[in-house]
């Protein structure tokens, strides 16, 4: 079976290839094969984070403006196909990638930062953990927005939950504001996540 013909096959192939590359690099460095919990947590955090933030950018930069253009084009095909087939799938991956990103980030903080209390130190913005702590707080706010504001309102917009036209209009505004807030927060969040290891003040 060709793994390129299904999402599942592509996912499995990608993770198997990553494992092979990891083993090859380890052997090439002349060290024992040892993939710690911390390394696994960090790797999964990065992969799920790319999925989450990538979809956040897709929604804000491509889908929302595209649906607005479709609504304005009175003679065009409209956005029903996107709303019916694309958006629900994208929102599934979006909301669960957010959860996995947060959990694996907490896992990595708790096991791989060289400090067993790193999770608490980050959340309390203690010296040495302020940069990552700000990133953690921004990511936590973004996760909250996904599950409390974006997803419940998107269910109304997409007809997955019953809602009147008035409720749908209010849901569109709430979901848009929460999504745009996350879009804005993502830039300093990514700066802090990368900055902890690469030069920002601690």
C-alpha angles and dihedrals in degrees: 000000000000109000090205091068096067138041091229092051091048092049093050092046092049093052093044090050091049090052091049092049091048092052092045093050091047093050090045089055090053094239132125118270104259124152107182127208088248093054091047091049092050093047093049089045091056095045095048091042091055089051093048099045092038090058091044088056091044091054095046101038102033117012103042095045090042093053090048089053090048091051091050093050101083094184096043132095094264127219100282093111092053092046094047103039112014107035097054092051093045091049091050092056091038098056097041093045086055091055094046091047092054095044095047090046090054089046092052093046091049096047112021112038095085090249123083089208095051093112093058093038090054094048091048092046094234121176111284091026103055096102095049089038092059088048090050092051093047090049091048092052089049092051089050090051092051095054102031103038113011105042099040091049094044088056089060093044093050094045094248088124125033113260138158121241089258092051091048091052091051090045091053091055094046094046092047094050093047092047093047089048089054090047090055094043092049093070098058089036092058090044090055094044092053094035096061089070099026113052115293116130112272 
